Amino acid sequence: MTHMPNSSAELAEIIATADGPLRVEGGGTRSGLGNRVEGEVLSVSGLSGISLYEPGALTIVAGAGTPVQVIEDALSSEGQRLPFEPMDHRGLFGTKGVPTIGGVVACAVSGPRRIQAGACRDSLIGVKFVDGKGAQLKNGGRVMKNVTGYDLVKLMCGAYGTLGVLTEVAFKVLPAAEATATVMFDGLTDVQAVEVMSHGLTSPYDVSGAAHLPAGPDGTPVTMIRLEGLTQSVAYRAMSLTEQLARFGQARVETGADACKAIWAGVRDVEGFGGTGGDVWRYSVKPDDGPELGRALARKGAQRHAYDWGGGLVWALLPEGSDGRAALDGLGGHATLIRAEDQTKARFGTFHPEPAPLARISSGLRAKFDPKGLLNPGIMG
């Protein structure tokens, strides 16, 4: 059975009267994230539409079921954008449907620009949701301000629908860049690439993307640094960065808007990992540990790996059934099993084990907001 409420009140009634688990869905494009949930489908696709957009206040409010593309089109018409560049998981999972803004928030989805503009939760300023008891709740608002009490806005971001079902979200947005340039180096080792990316990120040039593909589109390693802003400023920063990094070789500079957009969409959506066999793991580590992790992944038979966020985010494609978390032995950080068969997720766990004190807090929060365990039970392990 599928429930598709058209209002927050209708959603609250469905949850309040539910007598079994509910599988919360948006557009269905991220259904592979987390553990499989058994239960009746609760779709928020009917809670769609932009209810408020104030370009002058850099604020947008929309229903959780609103397609991301609808929001991006509205912002683009006013020369603005979502700062955190949310990933599109359809290529990775081979799913259809349309990504929704509620799914972005529920899964805390952020892209390459996170290193400059922050993550999804940093732009999120307000939420409305229905908890597991059927209560309609609201937190945050249309402006950034300091408040006392629980920050439910941040709490709901990345909760995977286990604390409540989002009905509406509000964001601070930013102006879109006038120009973009991508400075690219070919043939660097992982160690050299991290050094290049670290130089860019610690420079005064306001880098908005730093990624490295050990096997680029033509099989050659390529390291990419993105610069955005006013046209003359971007040109100056690209030239200066190229000169300062000349010891790593002759850089190529791409300034075409469409070409740069395609390059960073490929980084954002980890193109090359979709449509393949194997398990996909996502690692968060210190950038300096990235190359060591890359070597460990190679020893485990990784078909490919890629670096984003200056080396702090590492994606890896491993043989099916591999214990990708073991590659972190001797390193800090954590690993999430993004794509795998259910039995592999059951064996290794989708999410990195939480320290006992944090696990107790997480369990307590779920018990408080969803005492009957109705909402996406077991999705986070």
Secondary structure as UniProt FT lines:
FT   STRAND          2..3
FT   HELIX           8..17
FT   STRAND          22..25
FT   TURN            29..32
FT   STRAND          40..43
FT   TURN            45..46
FT   STRAND          50..54
FT   HELIX           55..57
FT   STRAND          59..63
FT   TURN            64..65
FT   HELIX           68..76
FT   TURN            77..79
FT   STRAND          80..81
FT   TURN            83..84
FT   HELIX           90..93
FT   HELIX           101..106
FT   TURN            107..108
FT   TURN            112..113
FT   HELIX           114..117
FT   HELIX           120..123
FT   STRAND          124..130
FT   TURN            132..133
FT   STRAND          136..140
FT   HELIX           152..156
FT   TURN            157..158
FT   TURN            160..161
FT   STRAND          165..172
FT   STRAND          174..175
FT   STRAND          179..186
FT   HELIX           190..202
FT   STRAND          207..213
FT   TURN            217..218
FT   STRAND          222..229
FT   HELIX           231..244
FT   HELIX           246..248
FT   STRAND          252..254
FT   HELIX           257..268
FT   TURN            269..272
FT   TURN            274..275
FT   STRAND          279..284
FT   HELIX           287..289
FT   HELIX           290..299
FT   TURN            300..301
FT   STRAND          304..308
FT   HELIX           309..311
FT   STRAND          313..318
FT   TURN            320..321
FT   HELIX           324..328
FT   TURN            329..330
FT   STRAND          334..339
FT   HELIX           342..348
FT   HELIX           356..369
FT   TURN            371..372
FT   TURN            377..380
//
